[in-house]
Amino acid sequence: MANIKSAKKRIKTSEKRTLRNKSVRSGVKTSIKKVYSAIESADKNAAAEALKSAIGALEKAGSKGVYHKGTVSRKVSRLTKAVNKM
């Protein structure tokens, strides 16, 4: 356990950020799964809607610093490619 006051504060803040980032990542993963399930069911309209929301979630997570911008662009590219391939 940390002895210095600032180190104790850093532990608290890093725990808060970790929880927030986990929640955001979980939401992004869920939205990505929705896109792939719509692709499997061959519903092009649902896939397009799910893709739109997934891209929004990914971009927001990237702007907040949860994901690196390269990771975001790679995931968006792969999702878009999968939907267009239908």
N, C-alpha and C positions, 0 to 999 in steps of 0.2 A: 504494500500500500504506500502511496506517495505521502511524503511528509510536508512538502512545500505547498502552500495554499494555491498557487497558480497551477501546479501539477494536478491537484485534486480537482480544480475547475476544468482542466483539460480533459480529465477522465470523464467527468459528467457530460461535457459538451460532445465528446466523441461518441459516447453511448447514445445520446439523443440523435446525433446525425446518423449513426449506424442504423437505428430503428427506422428513421425517416427514409433512408436510402433503401432499406430492405423492403419497406412498404411500396415504394415507387417501383423498384425492380419487379416485385411480385405482380403489380398491376400491369406492367409492360409485358411480362411473360404471359399473363392471362389474355391480354389483347392479341398477342401473337398467336396463341393457341386457338383463339376464336377465328382468326383468318385461316389457319390451316384446316380447322374443322369445316369451315364453309367451303374450302376448296375440295375437301374429300367428299362432301355431300353434293358437289357439282352445282352449287347455287351461286351463279355469277353475281347477282345483285347483292346478296348477303356478303359475299367475299369482298366486293368493292366497298361496301359500307364498313365492314370490319377492318379493311385495309386503311381506310381514311382515319378511323379512330386510333388504330395502332400507330400510324405515322405521327399523329398528333401527340400520342403518349410518349413515343420515342423522342420526338423533337423536344418536348418539354423536359424530359429526363436529361437529355443532352445539354440543354441550356442551363439546367440547375446544377450540372456537374456530376450527376449520378453516373452517366455513361460518357465515355470519351466520344468526341465528335466523329471520329473515324469508325467507331463501333456502331454509332447510330446510323451513319450513312450506309455501312455494310448491311445492317439488318434491314433497313428500308429498301435497299436495292434488291435483296434476296426475296423479300415479301412481295414487292412489286413484280418482280420477274415471275414468281410462282403464280400470282393472280393473272398476269397477262398470258401465261402459258396455258391456262384453262381452255 
